[in-house]
Amino acid sequence: MHRSRYGRRVSPSSPIRSPHLEELRALHAAARHGSIGAAARTLGVSQPALSKRLRQLETVTGQTLLERSPRGVVPTEAGHRVLFGAQRVLEALDELDQTVQELRGRPRPLRLATSPVVAESLLPAILTSFYREPGREPIELIVGNSDLVRELVDDGRADVGIAGAAPGEDPDRPVLTEDELVVAVPAGHAWLERDAIPLAELVQTPLVLRDPGASQRRVLDARLRRSKLTLAPPRMEVGSTPAALAALAETGTPALVSRLSVPAGSTVELRPIDGERLYRRFVVLVAPDRERSAPIRRLVDALHA
């Protein structure tokens, strides 16, 4: 007999019943987030309720499954063993839920979270190809900046995500496409005479920029840190490239935009940044407990086709 981190005595010789699904979900979420509080928010329950489920699971297994520290929680050796089985159960349940929905004629939508750039430029053609195959699941599209996409996938609120990645970020993730950040120059501006805009001059100029949670900003900030440069306060921060181009036209202020997001045939004048170009990748993220799901694999395969 030993004492768990909750202050209870746990006997390895006293199995009570099989684990309940809500207990397995609690362990999986706590291990994934490394935090009881974050796991509770993800599952939509109170922190005391989640802690109770974990205590019940420890009673069932007769083992301490999580160790607590000031940095959060981590699985014990026994916790890892239970997690392995829990993930298989939760994946199988997801597949069963998909089958039940299909039998009832209502397949569960696949939740795809993506940045505005990909939603506007690449997804229409990708999804058109995806739906050429009969029996494809409906897709629930969620559009937001890359920070939001990562949060939705990590929390399990999205099955698949497409997020921008700065150089060196997510090196092992599959790459959907690459993109370059360029300067959109308004009519009559002196930069129209330039073939490229020097970075040192760019950072001294108030610009129209994407919101701080966008991957464009992470790419720019990483480049500025390497060059030990400081960005001038932006003239305006907006949530999408169309909004940036509208602000450019209204204020006559240059905007940092994604080349990929500017429609073909647009009359907007674009200039690269002189010297080291600002490139980023769009990577594909899959929720940790959904990687073996056949419908999700089909969607991921379509993204890479």
Summary of the structure (lengths in Angstrom):
residues: 305
radius of gyration: 24.0
end to end distance: 54.8
largest distance: 80.8
contacts: 939
relative contact order: 0.14
helix: 45%
strand: 21%
